[in-house]
């Protein structure tokens, strides 16, 4: 399979998309090459919401498994093996950017839009190092390890966004607190008043309407779920059609989490918001919710590619990963912990507590 080339208009060498500049850049001669103009119709399509149930009915059971790909480099002719979910990457021999449309072609739903990288690799690398430097309880040797680590890797990860209008009927109870005063003898035989809170419960039922817009679900396994919070705060006004030019020089993935599974994950988040709306509707001081029956209407989705910088490093025998949002610069990651630093902090807190206690006993 041949990869697509991005030749420089000046020298013919391979081009890569330059974040911050917003153009294709040639590392050989330094020439900047303009990106193709985006017409209004293509831009509108990138922002278009699609009907969830229509696509699910049409595509259910028709998603083939992704297979490993062998791609020919258009620059040097060498062959590079792409992972099954990878659409674009670099040549393993000359580092030229390569794009293979096969993985996307085998996915039934094509990406409609892409948010281009805005953060340059040097800035992402600095954010990565600053994040590591701010980990107080990390081993001292970690900073040296990070300085010698390889640079960050730019990846366009696939995501779903979901819209929905929900109608939820519920049954439950409303709790109204009241203060009760009791009089009884204390240990010295004197009469004293004591107060306690009692709750009276009343039946409650009703209906709430909650609308959801652009709930984001990661459709890749490259970023662990506990780090997926980095994928927040996107400025989707920057969304453009997914032209290969924007992907030149980056790894691009096809989705591994399908449409139905993605919506199921979104529903778990919706359920929490709906529960909050139900409790607000019940009112009172406390609430008991017995049952919520939710109907989902106007379900729509988008399939997008979003930019992240991924930094991987090893400390000891374990690998760690730090993810930087390629547009906002938000950072989340994994790190090792120093047992000695944590123990020292615990001892220090215990000493301070002991000193304060001793002073109070004087």
C-alpha positions in Angstrom: 0.0 0.0 0.0 1.4 3.4 -1.0 1.4 6.3 1.5 0.5 9.8 0.4 3.3 12.3 -0.1 3.3 16.0 0.8 6.1 17.5 -1.4 7.5 21.0 -0.8 6.7 23.4 -3.7 10.3 24.7 -3.5 12.6 21.6 -3.1 10.3 18.6 -3.2 11.1 17.3 0.3 8.4 16.1 2.6 6.2 18.7 4.4 4.7 18.6 7.9 1.9 20.6 9.4 3.4 23.4 11.6 1.2 24.1 14.7 1.0 27.8 15.6 1.9 28.8 12.0 -1.1 26.9 10.6 0.8 26.0 7.4 2.8 23.2 5.9 6.5 23.6 6.7 9.5 22.1 5.0 12.3 21.0 7.4 14.8 20.9 4.5 14.6 24.4 3.0 12.4 26.2 5.5 9.7 27.1 3.0 6.1 27.5 4.2 3.5 26.1 1.9 -0.1 27.2 2.1 -2.9 24.8 3.0 -5.8 24.4 0.5 -8.6 26.8 1.0 -11.7 25.6 2.8 -15.0 26.4 1.2 -18.1 27.2 3.3 -19.9 23.9 2.4 -17.0 21.8 3.6 -16.8 23.9 6.8 -20.5 23.5 7.5 -20.2 19.7 7.0 -17.4 19.6 9.6 -19.8 21.0 12.2 -22.8 19.0 11.1 -24.6 16.8 13.7 -25.6 13.3 12.4 -28.6 11.2 13.4 -27.5 8.5 15.9 -30.3 6.0 15.4 -30.1 6.2 11.6 -26.4 5.4 11.6 -26.7 2.7 14.2 -29.5 0.9 12.3 -27.6 1.2 9.0 -24.2 0.2 10.3 -24.9 -2.2 13.2 -22.9 -5.4 12.8 -21.0 -4.1 9.8 -17.8 -2.9 11.5 -14.9 -5.0 10.3 -11.9 -5.6 12.5 -8.9 -3.4 11.8 -5.8 -5.2 10.6 -2.2 -4.4 10.5 -1.0 -2.4 7.4 2.2 -2.3 5.5 2.7 1.2 3.9 5.2 2.2 1.2 7.0 5.4 1.9 6.6 7.8 -1.1 9.9 9.5 -0.3 12.4 6.6 0.1 10.3 3.6 -0.9 10.8 1.7 2.4 8.0 -0.2 4.0 6.6 0.7 7.4 4.2 -1.4 9.4 1.3 0.6 10.8 -0.6 -0.6 13.8 -4.2 -1.6 12.9 -5.8 1.6 14.2 -3.2 4.0 12.8 -4.1 6.0 9.7 -1.0 8.2 9.5 2.5 8.2 10.9 6.2 8.6 10.0 8.4 6.4 7.8 10.5 4.2 10.1 13.6 4.8 7.9 13.6 8.5 6.7 10.9 10.0 9.1 8.9 11.3 6.2 5.2 11.8 7.0 2.9 9.1 5.5 -0.8 8.8 5.3 -2.8 5.6 4.6 -6.5 6.0 4.2 -7.1 2.2 4.6 -7.9 2.3 8.4 -10.4 5.1 7.9 -11.8 3.4 4.8 -12.5 0.3 6.9 -14.4 2.3 9.5 -18.0 2.8 8.6 -18.2 6.3 9.9 -15.6 8.8 8.6 -14.3 11.7 10.7 -16.2 14.9 9.8 -13.9 17.4 11.4 -10.5 17.9 12.9 -9.2 20.5 15.4 -5.7 21.3 14.2 -2.7 21.4 16.5 -2.2 24.9 17.9 0.6 24.0 20.4 4.1 23.6 19.0 6.1 20.5 20.0 8.7 22.6 21.9 5.9 24.2 24.0 4.4 20.8 24.7 7.7 19.5 25.8 8.2 22.4 28.2 4.7 21.8 29.6 5.6 18.2 30.1 8.8 19.1 32.0 7.0 21.8 34.1 4.4 19.2 35.0 7.0 16.8 36.2 8.9 19.5 38.1 5.6 20.3 40.0 5.3 16.7 41.3 6.4 17.3 44.9 6.4 13.6 46.0 8.2 12.3 42.9 11.7 10.8 43.3 14.5 13.3 42.8 16.0 11.2 40.0 12.8 11.6 38.0 13.8 15.1 36.7 17.1 13.8 35.3 15.2 10.9 33.6 12.7 13.3 32.0 15.5 15.6 30.7 17.0 12.6 28.8 13.6 11.3 27.6 12.6 11.5 23.9 10.4 14.3 22.7 6.6 14.4 22.7 4.6 12.7 20.0 1.7 14.4 18.2 -1.4 12.2 17.8 -4.8 13.0 16.4 -7.2 10.8 18.6 -10.7 9.9 17.4 -13.6 11.1 19.6 -17.4 11.1 19.5 -19.6 14.0 20.6 -23.2 13.3 21.5 -26.3 15.5 21.8 -29.5 14.3 23.4 -32.8 15.6 24.7 -34.0 13.5 27.7 -37.4 13.2 29.4 -37.2 11.4 32.8 -40.2 10.3 34.9 -39.3 9.6 38.5 -40.6 8.4 41.9 -39.1 9.0 45.2 -39.5 10.8 48.5 -38.9 14.3 49.8 -37.3 14.7 53.2 -38.1 17.7 55.4 -35.9 18.1 58.4 -37.2 19.4 61.7 -35.5 20.1 65.0 -36.7 18.2 68.1 -35.8 19.3 71.6 -35.5 16.8 74.5 -34.9 17.4 78.2 -33.0 14.9 80.3 -30.6 14.7 83.2 -26.9 15.0 82.5 -24.2 13.0 84.3 -24.2 15.6 87.2 -28.0 15.0 87.7 -29.0 18.4 86.2 -31.7 18.8 83.6 -30.4 19.9 80.2 -32.0 20.4 76.8 -30.7 18.4 73.8 -31.6 19.0 70.2 -31.7 16.4 67.3 -32.8 16.5 63.7 -35.6 14.2 62.5 -36.7 13.9 58.9 -40.3 13.5 57.8 -40.6 11.8 54.4 -43.3 12.6 51.8 -43.9 10.8 48.5 -42.7 12.6 45.4 -43.0 12.0 41.7 -42.6 14.1 38.6 -40.9 14.6 35.2 -37.6 16.4 34.4 -36.2 17.5 31.0 -32.4 17.6 30.5 -30.6 18.5 27.3 -27.0 17.5 26.6 -24.8 19.1 24.0 -21.4 17.8 22.7 -20.7 15.3 25.4 -17.2 14.1 24.4 -16.3 10.4 24.5 -12.8 9.2 23.6 -12.8 6.5 20.9 -9.2 5.5 21.3 -7.3 3.2 23.6 -4.1 5.2 23.3 -5.0 7.4 26.2 -6.0 5.7 29.5 -9.5 6.7 30.7 -8.1 8.2 33.9 -6.2 10.7 31.8 -9.0 11.5 29.4 -9.9 14.6 31.4 -7.2 16.3 29.3 -9.7 16.2 26.5 -11.8 19.1 27.8 -12.2 22.8 26.9 -11.9 22.6 23.2 -12.6 25.6 21.0 -14.6 23.8 18.4 -15.0 27.0 16.4 -11.5 26.0 15.1 -12.9 22.8 13.6 -12.0 22.2 9.9 -12.6 19.4 7.4 -10.2 16.5 8.0 -7.8 17.2 5.1 -4.7 15.1 5.0 -2.6 18.3 5.0 -3.4 18.9 8.6 -2.3 15.4 9.5 1.1 15.5 7.8 3.8 14.7 10.3 1.4 13.4 13.0 0.1 10.0 14.0 -3.6 9.7 13.2 -5.9 7.0 14.6 -9.1 5.4 13.4 -11.7 4.8 16.2 -11.5 1.7 18.3 -14.6 2.4 20.4 -17.6 2.1 18.1 -20.7 4.4 17.9 -23.0 2.3 20.1 -20.3 1.7 22.8 -19.4 5.4 22.7 -23.0 6.4 23.4 -23.3 3.9 26.2 -20.4 5.6 27.9 -22.0 9.0 27.4 -25.2 7.7 28.9 -23.4 6.8 32.1 -22.4 10.5 32.4 -26.0 11.6 31.4 -27.4 9.4 34.2 -25.4 11.4 36.9 -26.7 14.7 35.5 -30.3 13.4 35.3 -30.1 12.2 38.9 -29.0 15.7 40.0 -31.9 17.2 38.1 -34.4 14.8 39.7 -33.1 15.6 43.2 -33.4 19.3 42.5 -37.0 18.8 41.3 -37.9 16.8 44.4 -36.5 19.5 46.6 -36.7 19.5 50.4 -33.7 18.9 52.7 -33.0 15.4 51.6 -34.1 13.2 48.7 -34.7 9.5 48.1 -34.9 8.4 44.5 -36.6 5.0 43.9 -36.9 4.9 40.1 -35.9 7.0 37.0 -37.3 6.1 33.6 -35.5 8.1 30.9 -36.5 8.5 27.3 -33.7 9.7 24.9 -34.8 11.9 21.9 -33.0 13.9 19.2 -29.8 11.9 19.6 -27.1 13.3 17.4 -23.3 12.8 17.1 -20.2 14.0 15.5 -17.0 12.0 14.8 -13.9 14.2 15.3 -10.1 14.0 15.4 -8.6 16.0 18.3 -4.9 16.9 18.8 -2.8 15.6 21.8 0.9 15.5 22.5 1.9 12.3 24.3 5.2 12.0 26.2 6.2 8.5 27.4 9.1 7.8 29.7 10.5 5.0 31.8 11.5 5.2 35.5 12.8 2.0 37.0 11.2 -0.8 35.2 7.8 0.9 34.7 6.6 3.0 31.8 4.6 6.2 32.4 2.6 8.5 30.1 1.9 12.2 30.2 -0.7 13.8 27.8 -0.9 17.4 26.7 -3.9 18.9 25.0 -2.7 20.1 21.6 -4.9 23.1 21.7 -5.3 24.3 25.3 -2.1 23.0 26.8 -3.9 21.2 29.7 -1.7 18.4 31.1 -2.5 15.1 32.8 -0.2 12.2 33.4 1.1 9.3 35.5 4.1 9.5 37.7 6.1 7.5 40.2 6.0 8.3 44.0 8.9 8.6 46.4 8.2 6.5 49.5 10.8 8.4 51.4 9.3 11.8 50.6 5.9 10.6 51.6 7.2 9.1 54.8 9.1 12.3 55.6 6.0 14.4 55.1 3.9 12.1 57.4 6.5 12.3 60.1 6.7 16.1 59.8 3.0 16.4 60.1 3.0 14.1 63.2 5.8 16.2 64.8 3.9 19.5 64.2 0.7 17.9 65.6 2.5 16.7 68.7 4.1 20.2 69.3 0.7 21.9 69.0 -0.9 19.4 71.3 1.8 19.9 73.9 1.4 23.7 73.7 -2.3 23.4 74.3 -1.8 21.3 77.4 0.1 24.1 79.1 
